[in-house]
Amino acid sequence: MKAGSRYPLQVEVLPDYAALSERAAAIVIELLEEKPDAVLGLPTGGTPVGFYDALVASGVSLARARTFNLDEYLGLPRTHPESYYSFMKRMLYDRTDLRPENCHIPDGNAPDPEAECRRYEEAIRAAGGLDIVLLGVGHNGHIGFNEPGSPWDGRTRVVELAERTREANARFFSSIDEVPRRAITMGIGTILEARRLLLLASGSGKALIVQRLVEGEPTEEVPATALHFHPDATVLLDTEAASLLKR
Ligand code: PGA
């Protein structure tokens, strides 16, 4: 294992999912007030839905903001309702004043996926780097689609999804056979270069992985433990997700 220094993780426990979502939105709104052209790294999944609703409801302007999503399925048509592009369109792009040219998400249908990964890294760099990355966490500890065993210094790349991830995401498809097997994801190295990290976890189903994340030693087997190497990483939890923490 090799990564930089360890820093104390900031942990905030909110009473419930609504409060967690409001708190995440408040952090992003504050950033946008300071820096209207902030570069936001954004997640998909069930957890951030309340955050997007709260952000949209606040009426904050995203007219100058730039967004980069963490990941996208490989080979799923962009118009498929479960592509992460479609998710973002429903949750954010269609509901705010974000400009289409400022919404970035890996192209899961690029003819040369490896070149697409390089292009994506370059686009993040050209935007001046990520000001904040919001993250969910998988039951196996994945962040983005960085599954257990992903290197701390990984960049944006093509990855195989863990079976556990495909099973978890099957709820969005009519059967597990429809869940793509591969994706493009920002790497852990890419994520760690952001100026701030904000990981959201909600519900008792995440309590065990949250305990490993907050109280365990950093290990590549639990990708989310990479947050310990970031100088400004916050974990936002509701009481259920925090229920196995010692304090
Ligand atoms: P979820 O997914 O928010 O749907 O639980 C989290 C993740 O897999 O990162």
Boltz pocket constraint, residues with backbone or C-beta under 6 A from the ligand:
constraints:
  - pocket:
      binder: B
      contacts: [[A, 44], [A, 45], [A, 46], [A, 47], [A, 48], [A, 135], [A, 136], [A, 137], [A, 138], [A, 139], [A, 142], [A, 143], [A, 144]]
      max_distance: 6.0
